[in-house]
Amino acid sequence: MEVNTENIVRQFLYGGEPIGKQFPALHQSVYGKPLVYFDNAATTQKPYSVIHAISDYYSTINSNIHRGVHHLSQKATDAYEVSRNAVAAFINSRSSSEVIFTKGTTDGINLIADVYGSYAVKEGDSVIISAMEHHSNIVPWQIMCEKHGAVLKVIPMNENGELLMDEFERMLDERVKIVAVTYISNTLGTINPVKRIIELAHANGTPVLIDAAQAVQHVAVDVQDLDCDFLAFSGHKMYGPTGIGILYGKEEWLEKLPPYQGGGDMIKTVTFTGTEYNELPFKYEAGTPHIEGAITLKSAVDFITELGVNEIAAFENGLLQYATSLVTEIPGIDIIGTAKAKAGALSLSVKGVHPYDVGVLLDKMGIAVRTGHHCTQPVMDYYCIPGTVRLSFAVYNTIEEIDYFISSLKRAINMLV
């Protein structure tokens, strides 16, 4: 793979300085080596703006939200809803009432699998997912199918890690009740043709859920343009806090689907003879939420928006192309996932070497990578490998870090082979 390195930006600048200076966790050494962090698909590091927002919340407005009449509660409530509005604008939702705060992508998918299954799925129906799904977009549907007597169907993929769209079209029939697919594979880096998937499913009268956990930090996501029915993502993978996520749902679906959990905030009135549920989005936000996470998620959204999603995408694509070109020159390495459209991740298999062994040696050299099956065991089974060594990129990574990784990888292979 030939890459014109003259067109690749070596590092992303912020205020005229390397953007890495905004991330304090990166300013440390591991085993005496400067930290090189390539585990961003698992979680990203946090910029000062997010860290300060967390501190500010607990220092100034820490209080429970909604229904409180005192000053701190009203300030916290306002900040909570301002953050919801910011997320709605970020994904171009028609209304903030379509934005539900969750614990993360997994929580959002489980929510829809549960309530949609109760509403629409019966024995003999089917659910379609893809061959490259994260376990979080497999297991909830398996549970739902077992509960309702439905069948789980899988869109196959080819050796490059691309979905076979002709097969998907043939799978669509009147028994398919929902399609759930990942926007970008966390293991293969494949950018799936989700808009086409949604068009085909809707032509069949079938709603679609998109797992955008690996998408919102890498590419612009517009739910109205996609026309997806549901979309889930996590704050901690987009420079935000852990334990907070977003479930987007079209209002017409969220209005008619049943609640997920019972408790405070999701109710309007309660008597011992019955309960009237709250309006959207509170219908799906039972109990005291992760207030700090929800409020400070806005800082992560603002951070990405200020940098520009398209600018981030172009920069990270340069990193991916550069790393791919250098890896292909190393004998005995296979790239797992060679789709034409990729983002964020590069997975490697070293012939005759277990990925854990490579990962341990790289760690001793100060390089953090992810090793194993990455919660995509069916993908590993497809390629007949135990796992991969995965580099995943963020805006603070640099060409120099990739160069250091390549030299360190060669050194590790020489030690192991």
NORQUIRA-V33057 format. One record per pair of residues at least 24 apart in sequence whose C-alpha atoms are under 10 Angstrom apart, sorted by the first residue. I is the first residue (numbers start at 1). J is the second residue. Records with the same first field share a line. If there is no record, write none. Layout:
I = J + J
This chain:
1 = 321 + 322 + 324 + 325 + 326 + 327 + 328 + 329
2 = 321 + 322 + 324 + 325 + 326 + 328
3 = 318 + 321 + 322 + 323 + 324 + 325 + 326
4 = 318 + 321 + 322
5 = 318 + 319 + 321 + 322 + 399
7 = 318
8 = 314 + 315 + 316 + 317 + 318 + 319 + 321 + 322 + 399
9 = 314 + 315 + 316 + 318 + 319 + 398 + 399
10 = 315 + 318 + 319 + 397 + 398 + 399 + 400 + 401
11 = 315 + 316 + 319 + 395 + 396 + 397 + 398 + 399 + 400 + 401
12 = 307 + 311 + 312 + 315 + 316 + 394 + 395 + 396 + 397 + 398
13 = 307 + 395 + 396
14 = 306 + 307
18 = 396 + 397 + 398
19 = 47 + 307 + 395 + 396 + 397 + 398
20 = 45 + 47 + 395 + 396 + 397 + 398
21 = 47 + 48 + 396
22 = 46 + 47 + 48 + 49 + 396
23 = 47 + 48 + 49 + 50 + 51 + 239 + 396
24 = 48 + 51
26 = 396
28 = 366
29 = 365 + 366 + 367
30 = 363 + 364 + 365 + 366 + 367 + 368
31 = 363 + 364 + 365 + 366 + 367
32 = 364 + 365 + 366
33 = 363 + 364 + 365 + 366 + 367
34 = 365 + 366 + 367 + 401
35 = 363 + 365 + 366 + 367 + 368 + 401
36 = 362 + 363 + 365 + 366 + 367 + 368 + 369 + 397 + 398 + 400 + 401 + 402 + 404 + 405
37 = 363 + 366 + 367 + 368 + 369 + 370 + 391 + 392 + 393 + 394 + 396 + 397 + 401
38 = 345 + 346 + 367 + 368 + 369 + 370 + 390 + 391 + 392 + 393 + 394 + 396 + 397 + 401 + 402 + 405
39 = 345 + 367 + 368 + 369 + 370 + 371 + 390 + 391 + 392 + 393 + 394
40 = 214 + 236 + 237 + 238 + 239 + 344 + 345 + 368 + 369 + 370 + 390 + 391 + 392 + 393 + 394 + 395 + 397
41 = 185 + 186 + 187 + 189 + 213 + 214 + 217 + 236 + 237 + 238 + 344 + 345 + 369 + 370 + 374 + 390 + 391 + 392 + 393 + 394
42 = 186 + 213 + 214 + 236 + 237 + 369 + 370 + 374 + 392
43 = 234 + 235 + 236 + 237 + 238 + 239 + 240 + 241 + 242 + 392 + 394
44 = 217 + 235 + 236 + 237 + 238 + 239 + 240 + 241 + 242 + 392 + 393 + 394 + 395 + 396
45 = 236 + 237 + 238 + 239 + 240 + 241 + 394 + 396
46 = 236 + 237 + 238 + 239 + 240 + 241 + 300
47 = 239 + 240 + 299 + 300 + 303
48 = 299
49 = 239 + 240 + 296 + 299 + 300 + 302 + 303
50 = 239 + 240 + 241 + 293 + 296 + 297 + 298 + 299 + 300 + 301 + 302 + 303
51 = 239 + 240 + 241 + 296 + 299 + 300
52 = 296 + 299
53 = 292 + 293 + 295 + 296 + 297 + 298 + 299 + 300
54 = 240 + 241 + 292 + 293 + 295 + 296 + 297 + 299
55 = 292 + 296
56 = 292 + 296
57 = 291 + 292 + 293 + 295 + 296
58 = 292
61 = 292
62 = 291 + 292
63 = 291 + 292
64 = 288 + 289 + 290 + 291 + 292
65 = 265 + 288 + 289 + 291
66 = 265 + 288
67 = 265
76 = 291 + 292 + 295
77 = 291 + 295
78 = 295
79 = 291 + 292 + 294 + 295 + 296 + 298
80 = 290 + 291 + 292 + 293 + 294 + 295 + 296 + 297 + 298
81 = 294 + 295
82 = 294 + 295 + 298
83 = 293 + 294 + 295 + 296 + 297 + 298 + 299 + 301 + 302
84 = 246 + 281 + 294 + 295 + 297 + 298
85 = 298
86 = 297 + 298 + 299 + 301 + 302
87 = 246 + 248 + 294 + 297 + 298 + 300 + 301 + 302
88 = 222 + 223 + 246 + 248
89 = 222 + 301
90 = 216 + 220 + 221 + 222 + 223 + 298 + 301 + 302 + 304 + 305
91 = 216 + 220 + 221 + 222 + 223 + 224 + 225 + 231 + 248
92 = 220 + 221 + 222 + 223 + 224 + 225
93 = 222 + 223 + 224 + 225 + 248 + 249 + 250 + 251
94 = 223 + 224 + 250 + 251
95 = 250 + 251 + 281
96 = 248 + 251 + 280 + 281
97 = 248 + 249 + 250 + 251 + 254 + 279 + 280 + 281 + 282 + 283
98 = 230 + 246 + 247 + 248 + 249 + 250 + 251 + 252 + 253 + 254 + 255 + 280 + 281
99 = 231 + 232 + 246 + 247 + 248 + 249 + 250 + 251 + 280 + 281 + 282 + 284
100 = 232 + 245 + 246 + 247 + 248 + 249 + 280 + 281 + 282 + 283 + 284 + 285
101 = 232 + 234 + 244 + 245 + 246 + 247 + 248 + 281 + 282 + 284 + 285 + 289 + 290 + 291 + 293 + 294
102 = 232 + 233 + 234 + 235 + 243 + 244 + 245 + 246 + 247 + 284 + 285 + 286 + 289 + 290 + 293 + 294
103 = 233 + 234 + 235 + 242 + 243 + 244 + 245 + 246 + 247 + 289 + 290 + 293 + 294
104 = 213 + 232 + 233 + 234 + 235 + 236 + 237 + 242 + 243 + 244 + 245 + 246 + 247
105 = 136 + 137 + 211 + 212 + 213 + 231 + 232 + 233 + 234 + 235 + 243 + 244 + 245 + 246 + 247
106 = 134 + 135 + 136 + 137 + 139 + 140 + 211 + 213 + 232 + 233 + 234 + 245 + 247
107 = 136 + 140 + 232 + 233 + 234 + 243 + 244 + 245 + 246 + 247
108 = 136 + 211 + 230 + 231 + 232 + 233 + 234 + 245 + 246 + 247 + 248
109 = 136 + 137 + 138 + 139 + 140 + 141 + 180 + 209 + 210 + 211 + 230 + 231 + 232 + 233 + 247
110 = 136 + 137 + 139 + 140 + 141 + 143 + 144 + 260
111 = 140 + 247 + 259 + 260 + 261 + 284
112 = 140 + 141 + 144 + 209 + 230 + 231 + 232 + 247 + 249 + 254 + 257 + 258 + 259 + 260
113 = 137 + 139 + 140 + 141 + 142 + 143 + 144 + 145 + 178 + 180 + 209 + 260
114 = 140 + 141 + 143 + 144 + 147 + 258 + 259 + 260
115 = 144 + 254 + 257 + 258 + 259 + 260 + 261
116 = 144 + 177 + 178 + 253 + 254 + 256 + 257 + 258 + 259 + 260
117 = 141 + 143 + 144 + 145 + 147 + 148 + 150 + 177 + 178 + 257
118 = 144 + 147 + 148 + 257 + 258
119 = 256 + 257 + 258
120 = 148 + 177 + 178 + 257
121 = 145 + 147 + 148 + 149 + 150 + 175 + 176 + 177 + 178
122 = 147 + 148 + 149 + 150 + 151 + 175 + 177
123 = 147 + 148 + 149 + 150 + 151 + 175
124 = 148 + 149 + 150 + 151 + 175 + 176
125 = 149 + 150 + 151 + 152 + 173 + 174 + 175 + 176 + 177 + 178
126 = 150 + 151 + 152 + 153 + 171 + 172 + 173 + 174 + 175 + 176 + 177 + 178 + 179
127 = 151 + 152 + 153 + 154 + 172 + 175 + 176 + 177 + 178 + 179 + 180 + 206
128 = 152 + 153 + 154 + 155 + 168 + 171 + 172 + 176 + 177 + 178 + 179 + 180 + 181 + 208
129 = 153 + 154 + 155 + 156 + 168 + 178 + 179 + 180 + 181 + 182 + 208 + 209
130 = 154 + 155 + 156 + 157 + 163 + 164 + 168 + 179 + 180 + 181 + 182
131 = 155 + 156 + 157 + 158 + 161 + 162 + 163 + 164 + 181 + 182 + 376 + 378 + 379 + 382
132 = 156 + 157 + 161 + 162 + 163 + 181 + 182 + 184 + 185 + 186 + 187 + 188 + 189 + 190 + 192 + 376 + 377 + 378 + 379 + 380 + 382
133 = 180 + 181 + 182 + 183 + 184 + 185 + 186 + 187 + 211 + 375 + 376 + 377 + 378 + 379
134 = 181 + 182 + 185 + 186 + 187 + 211 + 213 + 373 + 374 + 375 + 376 + 377 + 378 + 379
135 = 374 + 375 + 376 + 377 + 378
136 = 211 + 375 + 376
137 = 180 + 181 + 182 + 209 + 210 + 211 + 376
138 = 180 + 181 + 376 + 378
141 = 178 + 180
150 = 175 + 176 + 177
151 = 175 + 176
152 = 176
153 = 179
154 = 179 + 181
155 = 181
157 = 379 + 382
158 = 337 + 338 + 339 + 382
159 = 336 + 337 + 338 + 339 + 382 + 383
160 = 188 + 190 + 335 + 336 + 337 + 338 + 339 + 340
161 = 185 + 187 + 188 + 189 + 190 + 191 + 192 + 336 + 337 + 338 + 339 + 340 + 342 + 379 + 382 + 383
162 = 188 + 190 + 191 + 192 + 193 + 337 + 338 + 339 + 340 + 341
163 = 190 + 191 + 192 + 193 + 339
165 = 193 + 196 + 197 + 200
168 = 197 + 200 + 201
169 = 197 + 200 + 201 + 204
172 = 200 + 201 + 203 + 204 + 205 + 206
173 = 201 + 204 + 205 + 206
174 = 204 + 205 + 206
175 = 204 + 206
176 = 201 + 204 + 205 + 206 + 207
177 = 201 + 204 + 205 + 206 + 207 + 208
178 = 202 + 205 + 206 + 207 + 208 + 209 + 229
179 = 206 + 207 + 208 + 209 + 210 + 229
180 = 207 + 208 + 209 + 210 + 211 + 230 + 231
181 = 208 + 209 + 210 + 211 + 212 + 231
182 = 209 + 210 + 211 + 212 + 213 + 214 + 215 + 231 + 232
183 = 209 + 210 + 211 + 212 + 213 + 214 + 215 + 216 + 219 + 221 + 231
184 = 210 + 211 + 212 + 213 + 214 + 215 + 216 + 218 + 219 + 341 + 342 + 343 + 344 + 345
185 = 211 + 212 + 213 + 214 + 215 + 337 + 342 + 343 + 344 + 345 + 376
186 = 213 + 214 + 215 + 343 + 344 + 345 + 346 + 347 + 374 + 375 + 376 + 390 + 392
187 = 214 + 336 + 337 + 344 + 345 + 346 + 347 + 348 + 373 + 374 + 375 + 376 + 379 + 380 + 387 + 388 + 389 + 390 + 391 + 392
188 = 335 + 336 + 337 + 338 + 339 + 342 + 343 + 344 + 345 + 346 + 347 + 348 + 376 + 379 + 390
189 = 214 + 215 + 320 + 336 + 337 + 338 + 339 + 341 + 342 + 343 + 344 + 345 + 346 + 347 + 390 + 392
190 = 337 + 338 + 339 + 340 + 341 + 342 + 343 + 344 + 345 + 346
191 = 215 + 219 + 339 + 340 + 341 + 342 + 343 + 344
192 = 339 + 341 + 342
193 = 341
194 = 226 + 227 + 228
195 = 223 + 225 + 226 + 227 + 228
196 = 226
197 = 226 + 228
198 = 226 + 227 + 228 + 229
199 = 226 + 227 + 228
201 = 228
202 = 227 + 228 + 229
207 = 253
209 = 247 + 248 + 249
210 = 247 + 248
211 = 247
212 = 246 + 247
213 = 237 + 238 + 245 + 246
214 = 238 + 343 + 344 + 345
215 = 343 + 344
216 = 301 + 304 + 309
217 = 300 + 301 + 304 + 309 + 312 + 313 + 344 + 394 + 395
218 = 304 + 309 + 310 + 311 + 312 + 313 + 314 + 315 + 316 + 317 + 343 + 344 + 393 + 394 + 395
219 = 308 + 309 + 310 + 311 + 312 + 313 + 314 + 316 + 343 + 344
220 = 305 + 308 + 309 + 310 + 312 + 313
221 = 309
223 = 248 + 249 + 250
224 = 250
229 = 253 + 254
230 = 254
234 = 297
235 = 293 + 294 + 296 + 297 + 298 + 300 + 301
236 = 293 + 297 + 300
237 = 300 + 394
238 = 297 + 300 + 301 + 303 + 304 + 394
239 = 297 + 299 + 300 + 301 + 303 + 304 + 394 + 395
240 = 293 + 294 + 296 + 297 + 298 + 299 + 300 + 301 + 303
241 = 292 + 293 + 294 + 295 + 296 + 297 + 299 + 300
242 = 290 + 293 + 294 + 297
243 = 290 + 292 + 293 + 294
244 = 289 + 290 + 291 + 292 + 293 + 294 + 295 + 296 + 297
245 = 290 + 293 + 294 + 297
246 = 294 + 297
247 = 284
248 = 281
249 = 281
251 = 280 + 281
254 = 279 + 280 + 281 + 283 + 284
255 = 279 + 280 + 281 + 283
258 = 283 + 284
259 = 283 + 284 + 285 + 286
260 = 284 + 285 + 286
261 = 285 + 286 + 287
262 = 286 + 287
263 = 287 + 288
264 = 288
265 = 289
304 = 395
307 = 395
311 = 395
312 = 394 + 395 + 396
313 = 343 + 344 + 394 + 395
314 = 343
315 = 393 + 394 + 395 + 396 + 397 + 398
316 = 343 + 344 + 345 + 392 + 393 + 394 + 395 + 396 + 397 + 398
317 = 342 + 343 + 344 + 345 + 393
318 = 398 + 399
319 = 343 + 344 + 392 + 393 + 394 + 395 + 397 + 398 + 399 + 401 + 402
320 = 344 + 345 + 346 + 391 + 392 + 393 + 399 + 402
321 = 346
322 = 399 + 402 + 403
323 = 391 + 399 + 401 + 402 + 403 + 405 + 406
324 = 348 + 402
326 = 402 + 403 + 406
327 = 402 + 405 + 406 + 409 + 410
330 = 406 + 409 + 410 + 413
331 = 410
332 = 413
333 = 413
334 = 388
335 = 388 + 389 + 390
336 = 379 + 380 + 383 + 385 + 387 + 388 + 389 + 390
337 = 379 + 383
343 = 392 + 393
344 = 391 + 392 + 393 + 394
345 = 390 + 391 + 392 + 393 + 394
346 = 388 + 389 + 390 + 391 + 392 + 393
347 = 371 + 387 + 388 + 389 + 390 + 391 + 392
348 = 387 + 388 + 389 + 390 + 391
349 = 385 + 386 + 387 + 388 + 389 + 390
350 = 387 + 388 + 389 + 409 + 413 + 417
351 = 385 + 413 + 417
352 = 413 + 416 + 417
353 = 413 + 416 + 417
354 = 385 + 386 + 387 + 388 + 389 + 416
355 = 385 + 386 + 387 + 388 + 389 + 390
356 = 386 + 387 + 388 + 389
357 = 389 + 412 + 413 + 416
358 = 388 + 389 + 408 + 409 + 411 + 412 + 413 + 415 + 416
359 = 388 + 389 + 390 + 409 + 412
360 = 412
361 = 408 + 409 + 411 + 412 + 413 + 415 + 416
362 = 405 + 408 + 409 + 411 + 412
363 = 408
364 = 408
365 = 404 + 405 + 408 + 409 + 411 + 412
366 = 404 + 405 + 408
367 = 391 + 401 + 404 + 405 + 408 + 409
368 = 392 + 405
369 = 405
